[in-house]
Amino acid sequence: MRVPHVSLPVVILAGGAGRRLGGAKPQAMLAGVSLFDHVLQRMLPQAKIIAISGGREQFAATPYTVLPDDSPEQLGPLAGLASALLWAHKRGESHVLSVPCDAPFLPPDLAGRLTGEIGDADVCVVTSDGRIHAAIGLWHVRLLPLVQAHLAQGHRAVKRLLEACSHVSAEWPSQPLDPFFNVNTPIELFLAGAMMRLRTKPDELDLRGLKCPLPALRTAKWLRQSRGTCVVVLCTDPMAQIDIPHAVTTAGARLVRRHMHDDVLMFEIER
């Protein structure tokens, strides 16, 4: 069934320090474009108006409204949701759609699906592969007092809020690519680069902790036996810098990219 086009007030949650990613998560680059801009471009066709919940200095040059981020950092996305609901309430809106800045594959029918499925519930969140993505949801503004109460009690988890309100969920398929894949670490950012290029998730070989020659042997085995067309290989053995490219060349495959973060070597390999 065709989902009708719907425009909603949208808040992009872009607060937090992003320490696991190395800081400044919204500005992390994916395929030459920042994570924030990937999300923004996917939401613009679905938005009546867009606001950003995050640090004012970080978004000083943006033409979009930057919502106050006055709550302590440890309160996390729940504080951003409170700002989003307050903003929507002041605008006279009945609902607001929240999305995180680290989900670069958001679906084009997100607003339409959630609007069609929320009914009389307080919120409609999304699920994929059996997992609830609580930061992505359509929220009724009547939840504002409840969210503020949770913050006052020191809670930070959005999933805990769901337990205290009426909610429904909308399911999306996770194949060939999970539209709610989110980027929290350098490894996930590297993996997202392969997903952006392939429009599907590549195979993964996590060979961290293995010593030479095992990383090269395991990679060569994948190239011989797997039916996949692309693999992301993770290694911590320094010799992999030499051994993996050699194994790729020997197999007649192509080394698309390589990257190193801390002690983890990452390779994207294509047949």
C-alpha positions in Angstrom: 0.0 0.0 0.0 1.3 3.4 -0.9 2.2 5.6 2.1 0.9 9.2 1.5 3.4 12.1 1.7 3.3 13.8 5.1 5.2 16.8 6.4 5.8 17.0 10.1 7.8 19.2 12.5 11.1 17.4 12.8 13.8 17.7 15.5 17.3 16.3 14.8 18.8 15.1 18.1 22.5 16.2 17.8 23.6 16.6 21.4 26.1 14.6 23.4 29.9 14.5 23.2 30.2 11.6 20.8 33.2 10.2 22.7 33.0 6.7 21.3 33.3 8.2 17.8 36.1 10.6 18.8 33.9 13.7 19.4 31.7 16.0 17.3 29.5 13.2 15.9 27.3 15.5 13.7 30.4 16.6 11.8 31.9 13.1 11.3 32.3 12.6 7.6 30.7 9.7 5.7 31.3 9.5 1.9 32.4 13.1 1.9 29.3 14.4 3.7 28.7 14.9 7.4 26.5 12.6 9.3 24.2 15.5 10.2 23.8 16.5 6.5 23.0 13.0 5.5 20.1 13.0 8.0 19.1 16.5 7.1 18.8 15.7 3.4 16.7 12.6 4.1 14.3 14.5 6.4 13.9 17.8 4.4 11.3 16.3 2.0 9.3 15.0 5.0 9.5 18.0 7.2 7.2 21.0 7.6 9.9 22.7 9.7 13.2 21.4 11.2 14.9 22.2 14.4 18.1 20.9 16.0 18.7 19.8 19.5 22.4 20.3 20.2 25.1 22.7 21.2 24.6 26.3 19.9 28.3 26.8 19.1 28.4 23.6 17.0 25.5 24.8 14.9 26.2 28.6 15.0 26.1 28.9 11.2 22.9 26.8 10.6 19.7 28.5 9.3 17.6 26.2 11.4 16.4 26.7 14.9 18.8 25.4 17.6 16.8 24.4 20.7 18.2 25.1 24.1 20.5 22.3 25.5 20.6 23.4 29.1 20.2 20.0 30.8 23.2 18.2 32.1 25.0 16.2 29.4 24.4 12.9 31.2 20.6 13.1 30.6 21.3 12.3 26.9 18.6 12.1 24.3 15.8 12.4 26.8 16.8 16.0 27.3 16.7 16.5 23.6 13.2 15.0 23.4 12.0 17.4 26.1 13.3 20.3 24.1 11.6 19.0 21.0 8.2 18.6 22.7 8.4 22.0 24.3 9.3 23.6 20.9 6.4 21.8 19.2 4.0 22.7 22.0 4.9 26.4 21.7 4.3 26.2 17.9 0.9 24.8 18.5 1.8 21.4 16.9 0.1 18.2 18.1 3.1 15.9 17.4 6.9 16.1 16.7 9.1 13.6 14.9 12.5 13.0 16.4 15.5 11.5 14.6 19.1 11.2 15.7 22.0 12.8 13.8 23.8 9.4 13.5 21.3 7.5 11.3 22.3 8.3 7.7 19.9 5.8 6.0 16.6 7.0 7.3 13.7 5.9 5.0 11.8 8.3 2.7 8.4 7.1 4.0 9.3 7.6 7.7 6.9 10.5 8.4 4.0 8.9 6.4 4.3 5.5 8.0 4.4 6.9 11.6 1.5 9.3 11.0 -0.6 6.5 9.6 0.1 4.1 12.5 0.2 6.2 15.6 -3.6 6.3 16.1 -4.4 7.5 19.6 -1.1 6.3 21.1 1.3 8.7 22.8 4.1 7.7 20.5 4.9 5.6 17.5 8.5 4.3 17.4 10.3 2.3 14.7 11.6 -1.2 14.8 13.9 -3.3 12.5 15.2 -6.8 13.0 13.3 -7.1 16.2 14.9 -4.0 17.8 13.2 -0.8 19.0 15.0 2.4 17.9 13.6 4.6 20.6 15.1 7.9 19.5 13.2 7.7 16.2 9.6 8.3 16.9 6.5 10.5 16.4 5.6 11.9 19.8 2.4 13.6 21.0 3.1 16.9 22.8 0.9 15.8 25.7 3.9 13.7 26.8 5.9 16.8 27.7 5.0 16.8 31.5 5.9 13.1 31.7 9.2 13.6 29.9 10.1 16.6 32.2 9.2 14.4 35.2 11.5 11.6 34.1 14.3 14.2 33.7 13.7 15.6 37.1 14.1 12.1 38.5 17.4 11.7 36.8 16.3 9.2 34.1 18.1 9.4 30.7 16.8 6.4 28.7 14.1 7.0 26.2 13.2 3.3 26.3 12.2 3.7 30.0 9.9 6.5 29.0 8.2 4.1 26.6 7.3 1.9 29.5 5.4 4.7 31.1 3.3 5.7 28.1 1.1 4.2 25.4 3.1 3.3 22.4 2.9 1.5 19.1 5.7 0.6 16.6 6.2 0.5 12.9 8.4 -2.2 11.5 10.8 -1.8 8.6 12.8 -4.6 6.9 16.5 -4.7 7.8 17.5 -6.2 4.4 19.2 -5.4 2.1 20.1 -2.5 4.4 18.8 -1.5 7.9 17.4 2.0 7.5 18.0 2.7 11.2 21.6 1.7 11.3 23.3 4.2 13.5 26.9 5.3 13.8 28.5 5.4 17.3 32.1 4.2 16.7 34.8 4.5 14.1 34.2 0.9 13.0 30.5 1.6 12.4 31.4 4.8 10.5 33.8 2.7 8.2 31.1 0.0 7.8 28.5 2.7 6.9 30.9 3.9 4.1 30.6 0.5 2.5 26.9 0.4 3.0 26.6 3.8 1.4 28.5 2.6 -1.7 26.8 -0.9 -1.9 23.3 0.0 -0.8 23.5 -3.2 1.3 25.5 -4.4 4.3 28.7 -6.1 3.5 30.1 -9.3 5.1 32.3 -8.7 8.2 35.4 -10.5 9.3 36.3 -9.6 12.9 39.9 -10.8 13.2 40.9 -8.6 16.1 43.3 -10.4 18.4 44.6 -12.9 15.8 48.3 -12.9 15.0 50.1 -13.3 11.7 49.4 -15.2 9.5 45.8 -15.9 10.6 44.3 -12.6 9.5 45.6 -13.0 5.9 44.6 -16.7 5.9 41.1 -16.0 7.1 40.7 -13.2 4.5 42.0 -15.4 1.7 39.5 -18.2 2.8 36.6 -15.7 2.5 37.8 -14.6 -0.9 37.9 -18.3 -2.0 34.7 -19.6 -0.5 32.2 -16.9 0.3 29.4 -15.9 -2.0 29.5 -12.3 -0.9 30.9 -9.6 -3.1 32.3 -7.3 -0.4 33.7 -7.8 3.1 34.9 -5.4 5.8 37.9 -6.9 7.7 39.0 -5.8 11.1 42.5 -6.6 12.5 44.8 -5.6 15.3 48.0 -7.4 14.1 50.4 -4.7 12.6 51.5 -7.2 10.0 48.0 -7.1 8.5 49.0 -3.8 6.9 51.2 -5.8 4.5 49.6 -9.3 4.6 45.9 -8.3 3.9 46.7 -6.3 0.7 49.0 -9.1 -0.5 46.2 -11.6 0.1 43.7 -9.4 -1.8 46.1 -9.0 -4.8 46.9 -12.7 -4.9 43.1 -13.5 -5.0 42.6 -11.1 -7.9 40.3 -8.9 -5.7 40.3 -5.2 -5.0 41.2 -3.3 -1.9 38.6 -0.5 -1.9 39.6 1.4 1.3 41.7 1.0 4.4 41.7 3.0 7.6 43.3 2.7 11.0 41.8 4.0 14.3 43.8 3.4 17.5 45.1 -0.1 17.0 42.3 -1.4 14.7 43.0 -1.8 11.0 39.9 -1.7 8.8 39.8 -3.0 5.2 37.0 -2.8 2.7 37.6 -5.5 0.1 35.6 -6.3 -3.1 35.9 -9.2 -5.5 
